[in-house]
Amino acid sequence: MTDSSPDAPLPPLDAGLDPRLLEILVCPVTHGPLEYDRAAGELISRKANLAYPVRDGVPVMLPEEARELS
């Protein structure tokens, strides 16, 4: 039997990223929305043209850790 209460944890995405994080996280540079790239394990800020790594399910939201998108 599965727990369907509102406080029940959601199943993790591929890299262990909680999907609820995408609802509250924003790019620290632009304060704009982020997209999750499961294959690359990154959070993408199209507005800033940056990709933030997700390590062990934890987004690293430091601009100096982000890579520039080409």
Sequence and secondary structure as in RCSB ss.txt:
>XXXX:A:sequence
MTDSSPDAPLPPLDAGLDPRLLEILVCPVTHGPLEYDRAAGELISRKANLAYPVRDGVPVMLPEEARELS
>XXXX:A:secstr
    STTS     TTS  HHHHHH   TTT    EEETTTTEEEETTTTEEEEEETTEE   GGG EE  
